[in-house]
């Protein structure tokens, strides 16, 4: 996996994002924390994480039709 940012830059970005959540009185979910570590360690790209989050949080409306 080719990553243009260093581990330190990825860590700073994740910490900043989680800090922003806390400023808004929100708490990152376990999945968000796991995704953050995957990104920091270079195991997954932001695009992969975004695709996964969209899949986790969107429903297939065709399956809800009677």
C-alpha positions in Angstrom: 0.0 0.0 0.0 1.5 3.3 -1.1 0.8 6.1 1.3 1.9 9.7 0.7 1.8 10.7 4.3 4.2 9.6 7.0 3.0 7.6 10.0 3.5 10.8 12.1 1.3 12.8 9.8 -1.4 10.2 9.8 -1.3 10.1 13.6 -1.6 13.8 13.9 -4.6 13.8 11.5 -6.4 11.1 13.4 -5.7 12.8 16.8 -7.0 16.1 15.4 -10.2 14.4 14.1 -10.9 12.8 17.4 -10.2 16.0 19.2 -12.7 17.8 17.0 -15.3 15.1 18.0 -14.6 15.7 21.6 -15.0 19.4 21.2 -18.4 18.8 19.8 -19.2 16.6 22.9 -19.0 13.4 20.7 -17.1 10.2 21.4 -15.5 8.1 18.6 -17.0 4.7 18.3 -14.9 1.5 18.7 -15.1 1.1 14.9 -13.8 4.7 14.4 -11.0 4.1 16.8 -10.1 0.8 15.0 -10.3 2.5 11.6 -8.1 5.3 12.9 -5.4 2.8 14.0 -5.6 1.0 10.7 -5.0 4.3 8.9 -2.2 5.4 11.3 -0.4 2.0 10.8 -0.8 2.2 7.1 -3.0 -0.9 6.9 -5.8 0.9 5.1 -6.1 4.1 3.1 -8.7 6.8 3.8 -10.6 5.8 0.6 -10.9 2.2 1.9 -12.1 3.4 5.3 -14.6 5.9 3.8 -16.0 3.1 1.5 -16.3 0.8 4.6 -18.0 3.5 6.7 -20.5 4.3 3.9 -21.3 0.5 3.6 -21.8 0.3 7.4 -24.1 3.3 7.7 -26.2 3.1 4.6 -29.1 0.8 4.0 -30.1 -0.8 0.8 -33.6 0.7 0.2 -34.5 -2.0 -2.3 -34.5 -4.6 0.5 -36.9 -2.5 2.6 -39.6 -2.6 -0.1 -42.5 -5.0 0.8 
